């Protein structure tokens, strides 16, 4: 497939990103310095026309919705809830379909039920959806043979096909991103309020999974426990109507500042500024320079926000993020998403958590066990092994247990489809199977079965603890 070719081991590379301080990518957006990882738009006049259109467009989300999510994340910061965040590595315009959204939402809801049962606490559900159309890259250009073109930066910027026409950044794609995000949000809102999330449908969601997977049989037992609890509630005359809907929010990396700034709005009642492109936005590992334009922009919005922390993050830098992004020390405002790799998380994470706790900063700590465990297979596909993903997540939990702090949740790249992008898990994907359904527009994702496997393991660790 053409899209999978972007995941091969081309000159663009699949290794770990450089420290953000290097500022490798040129930017064209204002601020104290040039913004990293920004598209080099070839036509400033056309760019201005697009951003003016976006500035007049209706907000995709509203301040009150962002405030509600911040309140739920405050419970995570207090150790009273878990965050489950997941979805595509990079959304595509073609993938903004009802079938695709249903698959990811179904997987997330199933995982949430498993975690809620295992941890005995609420689960805050946030999708990497309705805005995750742009991706940072380790190099600005890709070379194939004698041809060198701009790297594919996601459908928000350019196309995956290796031609000059496809790879030239086109600002009109930001309008298509807005439209695709609106479509996805409408589907999410309709599904979560229209009975799709009803716990009574657990067996229907899992029929094929139960038949095919050993983990599915474990989930069947859990579903039986939930059904008995619901039956008990009904027998007692309780109102189970609240179990037919689900709170679900959307998030993405706030990467392309031209897009984010154009969709920033001031709430007419409170006077607070919100990024209305999504409920929660995060700053990535390659754009988190404390003195950079991304941090500056995020400091000025009232959404709940997150920062990705790789193995190069220091305790002093983390505390600087707290001062810059959450000076009022507001629970639920700031989340740190840790992506250090299975081999390093147990050594590097404790100091960051200890230093932050010593400052009484009410942040949420979340594990991203995907990005630090990527490698290139013999076939040239970027992939991750389920065992390494699970090991980093276990290390994250172990560190917090040892320190007496709260492992607040997990941030995953996943899909509801039976893709073959990550190795291992109960679906037993091996090296030979990778090309069969490698469909990601960028990085490898857990398939439906692997995602549920991981949810079961995390639930067991919480129950054992």
N, C-alpha and C positions, 0 to 999 in steps of 0.2 A: 504494500500500500504506500501511497505517496507520503502520508502523514508519518508513518513509522520510520521513513528514511531520515527524518530529523532526529531520531534517537540513536542513529548509528554513530560509531566512533569516527566522526569526521574531524577536521581540523578544529572545529568549535570546541570540542573537548567535553569531558564529563567529570573531571576531577573536582576537588574541593575549591570553593571560591576563595579569592584573595581577601585579605582583610579590607574592610570598607575604607580605611584611611588611605588606601592606595589611589582611590578615585579613578579607576582605569577608564571608565566610559565617559565620553563627552556629554555635556548636557546643554540644553538651550533654554532652560527655565530659570527665572531669576532667583535671588536669594543671596545669602552671604557668599556663596561660591557656586560654581556650576553644579547642577544636580547630576548625580550618577545615574547610569542606566537609562537615560532618556533617548527617545528616537531622534534621529537627525532628520527632521521634516524638511523636504526639499523646497517647499513653497510656503513662505511665511504668510502670504495673503490668504491662501486657502486655509491654513491653520487658524488664522484669526476668524475667518468666517465660520468654521466649525465650532470653535469655542464660544463664539457669540450665540450660536444656535443652542448649544448646551446650556449656556447661562440663562436662556429663556425657557428651557424645558421644565416640565413638572418634576419635582423631586421623586426619586425612586423609593426612598424611605423617609420617615418623619422623625423629628427630634424626640417625640414622646416614645416612639418604638426603641430608639437608641437608649433613652433613659431607662426603659424597662429592662433592656438587656444588661445595662450597667448595674442595676439593682440585683439581678440574678447572679451576675459575676461577683458581686460583693459577697454573696453567700459562699461562692467558691473560695474567695480570699480568706474568709473566716473559717474554712474547713467544714462547711455545712453542705456542700454540693460538689459535683464534678462537672467539668466541661468536656463535651464531646464535639470536636470540630473536624469536619472531613468533607472531601469532595475531590473533584478533578485537580490534577496538577495544573493544567491549563484548559479552560473551557474553549470550545470552538463554536462558531456561529451555527455550523451544521448540527452540532450536538444539543442545541437549545430546543429539544423536542419533549413532548409529554412523556414518551417512553423512557428517555434518558433521565429526566427529572424524577419520575416515579421510582426508577431503579435505585438512584442514589438516596432518595428520601426514605424508601423502604428499608434499605440497608442501615441507614442511620437510626431509624426508629427501632429496628430490631436490636441493634447494638445498645441503644439507650436502655431498652427493657432489661437486657442482660446485666448491664452495669448498675442500673438502679436496684435490681434484685440482689446483686452480689455486694454492693457497697452500702446498701440500706440508706441511700440518700438521693435527693433529686439529681437529675442530670440535665444540664443546660445544653441544648442542641443548637449548633451553629454550623451551617453549611459553607464550604468553599464554593460558593455558587453566586450567580447573578452579578458577576463583575470580575471573575478571575480569568480575564482574557489576555493579560499581558504577563510576560515572564522576563526576569533578568537573565543575562547570559554572561558566561565567563570571557567571551571575546566578542568583538564587534563585527567580525567578518568570518565567513565560512569558505573554505577552499575545497573544491573537488576537481582533481586533475589540474588543468591550466586555468580554471575559472574561479574567480574570487567574487563573492557577493555579500551584501549585508546579511547577518545572521537572522534567522526567524525569531522574532520577539513576541510571538503570539498574534492571534487574529486581530487584536486591537490595533496592531501596528502594521503588519505586513502578512504575506501569505507564505505557506510552507514550501510551495513549489520552487525548485532551484532555477528560477529565471529572473532576469533583471526586472521584468514587469511585476512579478509576484513579490520580490524581495524589497522593492522600493517602498519606504514608509509612506503611508497614505492616511492623512488625518481624517478623511471621511469615514474610515473604519471606526473611529470613536463614536460616530453616530450609530453605526451598526451595533457597537458594543452596548450603547444605551438601550437600543431597541431589544436586543437579545436579553439583556438583563431585566428589562421590564416584562418580557414574556416569561422568563424563568420565575420572577417574583410572583407574577399572577398565578402561575401554576402552583407554586409552593403554598401561597395563601389559600387557594381553592382546595388543595388536597388536605392541608392540615386542619382546615375548618369544616370540611365536607364529609367527614367520616372515614377518610383513608387511614387516619392514625388511630382508629379505634382499637383498643387492645383485644377486643373480641375477635379481631381478624387475624390474630397471631398464627393460628394453624393454617389459614389460607395463604398467608405470606410465605410460610416455611414448608409447604408440602413437598416441593421438589428438593429443597435443601435437606430436609429430614431424610428423604429417601436415598440421597446420594452421599451424604457426608457423615462420618462418625461424630463430628461436632454437632451436626444437626440433631442427632438423637439426644445429646445432652440438652440442646435447646428445647427439644420436645418435652423433656421432663420439667424444665423450667416453665415452659408455657402451660403445662398442666397445673403447676403450682399457682400460676397467675390466674388461670381459669377458675380454680377452686376458691381462690381469694375473692374473685369477682362474684362467683356464685354465693359465697357466704355474705358478701355485701348486699346482694339482692335479697337474700333470704332474711336479712335483718331489716329490710326496708330502706336501705341506704340509697343515696342518689349517686349512680355511677355515670351520670351524663358527662361529667368533666373528663372522663377517661376516653371519650370519643374524639377529642381534639388534642392538639399538641402545640406548645409554643415552639416556634422554629424561627431562627434569625439567619441572616446571610452575611458573609464576610469575603474579603479579598485583600490581596496585597495592594496597598495604595502606592503603586509604582509610577504610573504616568501622571505627572503633576499637572499637565495641561488639562487632562480629563477631570482630575479630582478638584482642582481649583474652580473649574467652570461649573461644577455641580455643588459647590459649597453654598449654603444658604443660612441666613440669619432667622432664627425663630422669632416671629412677630410678638409673641407673648413674653418670652424670657430674655430675648436679646442675645441668646447664646448662638454660637456658630456651629453648624454641623456639616459634615460631609454626607450629603444625601445620596451618594452612590451605593452605600451599604451600611448595615448596622455597626459592624466592627471592621476596622481596617488595621492592617499590620505593616510594619516596616521590616523589610527583608534584611538578610545578612549582608548583602552587597550595597545597601543604601543607608545603613544605620550610623553614618558618621555623626557624632554628637553636634558638630558645627555645620552640618550639611542642611540643604533645603528640605529634605524629607522630614527630619526631626523638627525643623522650624515650622513646617506646615502642620504636622501632627500636634504640636504644642498649642496651636490656635483653634483646634476643633474640640467639641465637647463629646464626641462619640467615645465609647470604650475603645481602647487601642491596644496593640500588642507590638512587641519587638522580638525578632528572632535573634537568638544568641548561639553562635557557633563556638568551636573550641578555642578561638582566639579572644573571646570576650574576657575582660578582666573585671575584678570586683569594683575597682574604682570607676570604670566605665559604666557598669551597671548602676551604681549609685548616682552617677551623673545623669543617666536616663531618668531615674526617679525624680531628681530635682528639676529636670527640664520638662518632663512630660506629666508629672503628677505632683506639683509643688504643694498642693493642698492635702496630699496624702488621703485621697478619696478611694475607699474600697470599691473595687470593680472597675476603676478607671484604667489601670495598667496591668497588662499580662506579659510575662516573659515566657517565650516559647523556646525551649532548649533543643538544639540539634547538634549534638557533639559526637555521635558515633558510639557503637556498643563498647568499643575498646577503651574509650576515654571518659565516658560520662561519670563513672564512679570516682574518678580521680579529680576531675575538673569542676563538677557541679557543687560539691559541698561548700567550698569557700564562697561562691557566689550567693548561695542560699543563706549561709551564716552571716555574711556581711549585711545582706539586705534585711534579715531578721533583726540584727542588732540595731538597725536604724528605725525599726518598727514601721517599715514601709508595707502597707497592706496590699501587696501585689498577688496576682495569681501565678502559680508556677505550673507550666504545661509542658509535656514532652512531645516533641516532633521526632519520632524514631525512624523517619524515612530518609531524610536528606543526608545524614551523616554516614549512611551505610550503602551508598550507591557505588557500583563498579561496572565495568564493561565486560560482557561475556565474550566467549570465544567467537560467537557469531557477530559480534560488533554491536549488540544491543545493550543499552544502559539497563541495569536491573538491580534488584535488591533481594536479599534472601530473607524469608520470613523469620528464620531463627535469629538473625542479627537484629531485625526490627523488634522482635519480642525481647531479646536480651537487653537492648538499650532501654526499652520501656521498663523492664524489671529493674535495671540499675537505677533508673530515675526514681522508682517507687522505693527501692532499698535505701537510697540516699536520704530521702525525706523521712522514712521510718527511723533511721538512725539519728537524725537531727531533731525528731519530734515535730516536724513541720508537715504541711499538707501537700501531698502530690495531687495537684488540682485537676489534672485531666490529660487528654491526649489530642494531638493534632495530626491527622492522617491524610494521605493522598489515596483515595479509594474510588471505586465505581460499583454500581450495582450489576454490572455485566460480568460474564465469565471470561474475562480477558486472561491472557497468559503473559504477564509483564513482570511479575515478581515470582521468584522461585520458592518452592516449598509450600508449607501449609497442608491442610487436609486434602486440598485439591491436587497435591503432589506435582506441581509444575516443575519440570526439569529443563535442563539446557536445550534439549532438542525441541521442546514444546514452545519456546519463546516466540519463534516467528509465526506461530499459528494464528494467534489473535493479539498481536502487539499493535494496539490502536491509539495509544496515548499521543497527544500532540507535542509532548515534551518528555516528562519523566515517568517512570513506571509506577503503576498504581496497584494497590491490593484489589483483588477481585472480591465478589460478594462472599464467597466461602472463606477466604483468608481474613477478611475484615471481621467476620463473626468468630472465627478462631481466636483472633486477638482479643476481641471483647470478652470471650469466655475466660481466657487466661488472666486478663486484668481483673475481672470479677472475682476469680478465685484468689488472686493475691490480696484483694481487699478483704474478702471473707476470711482468709487465713490470718490476716493481720488483726 
